[in-house]
Amino acid sequence: MNWSRKHLLDVQSLTAEEILTVLDTARAFKAVGERAIKKVPALRGKTVINLFIEPSTRTRISFELSEQRLSADIINFTAEASSLKKGETLKDTARNLEALNADFIVIRHRASGAPHFLSRVLNASVINAGDGAHEHPTQALLDMFTIRERKGNFQGLKVTILGDILYSRVARSDIWALSKLGAQVTLCGPATLVPRVFEKMGCRVTYDVEEAIRDADIINLLRIQHERQRQTMFPSLSEYTGLFGLNKTRLAGTKPDALIMHPGPVNRGVEIDSEIADCPRSLILEQVTNGLAVRMAVLFLVNGGKGPQEVAAS
């Protein structure tokens, strides 16, 4: 067992051993999810505040259900129905919430570094549910869990991340996790969205989509992050689809056991053809299912849990 952190703020600062501890603990929680009674008392008497200042569907619901299964008390908070709309600062909002004896704050925020800031001013444990274009650690951890379930080992595994890398927090977290675990990462997309600066993170960058996916074991697709772009980064969606979209012709040029991933939401007909999103090689819904186990594991470990052995005994 290798976990002693009070917060989960990013993947960059995690060791490979810490990542594997989360994955092993998540595997135990996935087994719990297959029981007739899916709840465990790990967070009974603890209060979790879901502080989502940026819109979310999958991540917010996944965290909420994970918290319910751990028997936590839950408060859901959105910016639209709060004093943030009246000019209250994030610090004051969070400290007021902590004054209600919150034990955990799960935060999604459009500003990079917001969870790190809160971790310095609050006593509660802070879990990053996505901060700007910086990181999305639980998405990367559930991606790693899904890959390990299907492929077994990361060492030498070839993973291509295809799409909007520049504005993607998922891409950054996945790159850190895959690199630490021994996978080879290739990035591909329009040059305006895949600058060569990412090579400093240990990735290979190419703008030839057929070459990028030819030998890949995993093809991880990302949507275009329109809401974070300050200017148009390519001429049109139809041009993007023609040059970089995953269609039947391109899929035919990949390894027969190559698997398709996507963090969602999926823009069908843009980065991926609808029939490919639903084909047997697609892991998209498996990623959603695995997100529950991974987020339960993160909450459990941040609360001082001792790893998979303790889960199995609960």
N, C-alpha and C positions, 0 to 999 in steps of 0.2 A: 504494500500500500504506500503510495507516494503522493499524498495530498495534505497540505497544511494551510491552504489559502482561505482567507475570510471572504474574498470577493472573486468573481470571474469577470475580468475587464477586457481581456483580449486573448488571442492565441499566441501572439508574438512572444509573450513572456513565459509561456508554459514550456516545460520540458517534454520530451517524448514520453518519459515515464509518467508524467502527470496526465498527458493525453490518454495514454493506455489505461491508466487508472479509471478515468471517466468512462472509457469504452467498456472495460470489464464490469464496472458497476452498472452501467446501462444494460448490459446483457442480463444481469441478475434481475433488474427491474422489468425487462421485457418478459421474462418468465413470470413475474408477478402479474403482468397484464394479461396473461393467458389463464389465470385462475378464475374460478367462478366469482369470488369476491376480490376485486382488484385493488382495494384500499389497504394501505399500511399506515401505522400510527407515527411515522418518523417525524412529522412536523406538527403533531397534535399540540395545541396551545400556542403555536407560533403564528404570527401575522405577516402575510405577504402583501405588499402593495405593488400592483402592476401599473407603473407610471408610464403610459404610452403617450408621448407628446407628438408622435408622428404616426400616421395611419398604419394599421396592421390588421390582418385577418388571421392568417395561419399561425404566426408566431404568438400572438396574444392568446388565441384560443388554446394553442398547444401548452403554453405556460399555465394558463388557468386550469386546464384539465389535469396537468401534472401536479399542480398544487392541491387540487381536490383529492387526487389519489394518495397524496402524502398526508391528508387530513389537516391541512393548514386552514386558518381563517384568511379570507381573501377580500381585498378591497381593490376594485377596478377604478382607475383614474384616467380621464381623458382631458386634454387641454381645452377642448371646446366647452366643457361644462365645469370650468375651474376658474380660480382667480388669476391664473396666468393670462387669461383674456383681458383682465383688468390692469395688467402691468406688473403683477407680482413676479419676483425673480425665481429662477429655478431653485436656488439655494433656500430661499424662504419657504417656497412650497414644500420642498423635501424635508426641511427641518420641522415644519408644522406637522407633516405626516409622521415623522419620527416621534414627535411629541405624543402621538397616539399609541406609542409603544410598538411601532413596526419593527419587525426583526429582519425583514428582507425587503429590498426595493429592486424590482425588475424594471429597468428603464430602457425605453427606445426614444431616441432624440435625434433631431436633424443636425445637431452640432457635434462634430467629431470631438471626442474627449469629454463629453458630458458625464458619462459614468465614472471616469477617472476623477473628475472634479468632485462629484458627490462622495466618492469613497474617501476623500480627504477631509470632508466637512461633516460626515455623518458617522454615527456609531453602528448603524445597521449595515448588514452585508449588502453589497451592490452587485447585481448581475446585469451585464450588458446584453440587451436584446436587439442591438443594432444602433450604432452611432454614426450618423452622416455617411460619408463614403470611407469610413475608417475600418471598422471591423464588425463582424456578426459571429461571435465565437460559438454560440450554440448551434448555428447552422453548419459551421465547419465541423463541429464534433459529431453531429448527426450524419453528415456526409461521410466522415471517416468510419463511423459505425456501420453504415450501409455498405461501403466499399469492403470493409473487413469481412462482413457477413458473406459477401458474394465472392470475393477474391482471396480471402484468407491472409494474405501477407502484403505489405506495402513495399518491401525492398525490391527495387527495380521495376515496380509497376509504372506503366506509362499513362499519364493522365493529361488530357488536353482540355483546357478551359477556353471556351469559344464564345465571344461576344463582347459586351461592354465591360472591359476590365478596369478602365480608368476610374469610373464612377461607382464601381461595385465593392461594397464592403464584404460581400460573400467571397469574392475572388481573393481579396487580401488574406482573409482568415483561412481559406482553403489552401492558398499557396504556403503560408506559414506551417500549417498542419502537415500537409503532404511532404514538404521538404524535410521537416523534423523526423518524419516516420520513414524516410528513405525512398519516396517515390520520385519519378522524373516528371517535371511539370513543363508542358508546352502551352504557350498562350497564343491565341489567334483571334483576329478581328480586324476592323479597319485601322489603319495606321494612326488615325486621330484618336482612337479609343484604346489602342494597345501600344503605348510609347515604349521605346527600348529601355527606359529607365527601370522597368520591371526586371530586366536581366540582372540587376544588382541584388534581387531577392533570390537568385539562383535558378531562374526560369529560362527556358528557351523561347524566343519570340519569332514567330513567322507570320507572314500575311498570305500564305498559300493554304487555303482551307483543306484541299484534298490531301496535301502532304501532311498537314497537321493531324488529321484524323486517321490516316492510313494504318499506322501501327499502334494506335491508342488502345489501351485496355478499358479506359473509362473516358467518355466524352461528356463533359459537364457544360451545359449550355446556360447562358445568362441572357436575361432580357435587356433591352435598351433602357437605361435609367433616365428617361426624359425629364423627370422632376428635378434631377440634380444638374442637368446640363444648362449652361448659361448661353450657349449658342448651338446652332445646328452643326453636328459633327460629321454628317454625311448627307448626300443630296436628298435621298428619300428612303422610306421603308422598303419600297419595292426593289430599289437598287441593293439595299442591305440584304434582303432575302435572296436575291439573285446571286450575290457574291459570297454570302456567308451562311445562309440558311441551311439547316440540315433537312435534306429531302431524300426521296427514295434512291435517286441516282447516286448521291454522295454516300448514303448509308451502304450501298452495294460495294463501295470501294473500301470498306472498313473490315477489320477482323470479324469473323462470324460470332465470336464470343465477346465482342466489345459491347459495353453496357452504356445506356444513356441516362444522364441525371440532369435535374433542373431544380433550383431552389424555389421556383414559383414566385409570383404568378407567371403562368405560361402565356405568352402571346402566340397563340396558334396561327400558323401561316406566316409568321415573321421569322423567328429564330428556329422554329421547328414545324414540320408538317404535322397536321393533326393526327394522322394515322401512325406516325412514328411515336408521338407522345403516348399513344395508347397501345403500342406493340409490346410483345413479351420481353423485349430487351430493355424496356423503359423501367427505371426504378423510381419514378417520380412519386407514386403513391407509397411505396416502401419508405421513402425518405420521410414522408409525413408521419407514418406510423412510428418509425424509429425516433422521431423527434420527441415523442412523449417519454420514452424510456431515457433518452439522453438528458432531457430537462429535469426529469425526476432525479437522475444521478447527480446532476450539477447542484440542485437544491439540497440534496442529501449530504453531499460532500462539503459544501460550503457551511452547512449546519454542524459540521464536525463528525459526520458519518465515517465509519472505519473501512468502507470498501465493500466489495461484493459478498464477502463472507457474512457480514452483518445483515445485508439485505436478505440473503437466503434463509437466515434464521428468523426473520420477522414474519 
